[in-house]
Amino acid sequence: MNLSDDQGLSHIRSGFDVGETLKRLETLLERKAIKVFCRIDHSGEAAKAGFVMRPTQLLMFGNPKAGTPFMLEWPTTAIDLPLKALVWEDEDQIVRLTYNSAEYLRERHQLQGGLEPLRAAEALFSAAVDPGFVL
């Protein structure tokens, strides 16, 4: 898989396993009063269906006060909101956090300014995967 060819996706390497990475991200979101809407355990559900899948989980989260204005101004953003963070392990056992970049969302929906909430999420992603960042 060539990660550099992913249109709009940003990938950052985590210093933790999938579960710990998500736990750290959830802690950071909670501290910022950002609601976690759901956590989907793709690999766990795959196992129930008889498949073997590397650890892969998706977190959906957001803040209606920050996201709703986007959806009011640009209704198509509702397809990408709430925000999502995919944490997964590749074939080399490297854990990555993958998300739609703020720049991609800006271009995709022709957003005019106001990207601060999206960039703030990117900062939380970086902190969550950084072993040097103490919670």
Secondary structure by P-SEA (a helix, b strand, c coil): ccccccccbbbbbbcccaaaaaaaaaaaaaaaccccccccaaaaaaaaacccccbbbbbbbbbccccaaaaaacccccccccbbbbbbcccccbbbbbbbcaaaaaaaacccccaaaaaaaaaaaaaaacccccc
